[in-house]
Amino acid sequence: MTDNLATATDVNLAHNYHPLPVTISSGEGAWVTDVEGKRYLDLLSAYSALNFGHGHPEILAAAHAQLDRLTLTSRAFNNDVLGPFATALAALCGKDMVLPMNTGAEAVESGIKLARAWGYRVKGVPADAAQIIVANGNFHGRTTTIVSFSDDDTARNGFGPFTPGFVNVPYGDAGAIEAAITPNTVAVLIEPIQGEAGVIIPPAGYLTAVREATARNNVLFIADEIQSGLARVGTTFACDRENVVPDLYLLGKALGGGVMPVSAVVANSDILGVIQPGEHGSTFGGNPLAAAVGHRVVQMLATGEFQERAAQLGAHLEQILQPLVGHGVTEIRVAGLWAGIDIDPALGTGRQIAEKLMARGVLVKDTHGQTIRMAPPIVVRATELDWAVEQLRLVLAV
């Protein structure tokens, strides 16, 4: 029955996703229920958009309260929720200015425009000559500009011509970044941990070296923390793992609390202040409902509770995953409550293992053929993680 309903649902949808054959109808905390009433432990969290779980009561309360008052004004007018949200988010980031948008890809596009504007207006780069250094294996979104510097053939092939102005270097190699810097380089844009690539964690000291190289060469350091940020890795930002502060944070996903699409670029006014009225915007960016939800998320993060919980549960997850290495798993990579698990090809693809786990009530997502990712809601319990990893052990043992 589930497959039939899923097929009926998909018949009018573009084929830009290949979802697992499960049709979810409700969710609470770390669990979801399908149309047949079967429950699943959600270990994907909508790619970290659900860091606080499904239907967190504090976030829902903020949304309900705002729904009754005001939902949309556009930025043609001010609203009484956006200012407090921006103030709180700026404080969380240690910056003084926020550019609100909606989706992660919009935040990345905004960061690119901002870096170019800064390069021309502040650094003095000649018109249309700005370059941004990016890393191989990156995933920053799927707009035409962003796929221009992707090396993912699935996202890129057939969508040219591509936008110039980007230089790719190996991920994790700070020396390659510095070697690629020229007088026309305006920014380095990287993920502190590469999520879509399979939770790829760079070598220790990489972020520090990138920060030093960009500062030394008058280049902006843009950290795409859309998946890695907001408590996912046991710290507020993945950059915090090396006590590094980038020039720009790109945020999204969990900023909307699993309720609204909310994203932002956060930086100091000497950088973000280069954008003038009319040069960039969004009808829905910073709308009252999104601002109310985002503000509540920031307030929850300000307590440090979720960061601490992700760190503790992440250590537990790594401990229980480690015995699987050599027993159906070739490698694990864990950062806080975020794991990339490489499946032995002799036992099947990542997709096949994900489907077998789904049959046992555990939802994960495959990527790049042999890897499955786990990104449980931070409200998950240690006993639930134990159960999920036991299901993986049983699947691999078959």
CORMO-V693708 format. One record per helix or strand of 3 or more residues. SS is the DSSP state (a for helix, b for strand). FROM is the first residue (numbers start at 1). LEN is the number of residues. If there is no record, write none. Layout:
BEGIN
ss:SS from:FROM len:LEN
ss:SS from:FROM len:LEN
END
This chain:
BEGIN
ss:a from:2 len:9
ss:b from:24 len:6
ss:b from:31 len:4
ss:b from:39 len:4
ss:a from:45 len:4
ss:a from:57 len:11
ss:a from:82 len:12
ss:b from:97 len:5
ss:a from:104 len:20
ss:b from:131 len:5
ss:a from:144 len:4
ss:a from:153 len:4
ss:b from:166 len:4
ss:a from:174 len:7
ss:b from:185 len:6
ss:a from:206 len:11
ss:b from:220 len:5
ss:a from:238 len:5
ss:b from:248 len:4
ss:a from:253 len:4
ss:b from:263 len:5
ss:a from:269 len:4
ss:a from:288 len:15
ss:a from:305 len:18
ss:b from:329 len:6
ss:b from:339 len:5
ss:a from:345 len:3
ss:a from:350 len:10
ss:b from:365 len:3
ss:b from:371 len:4
ss:a from:382 len:16
END
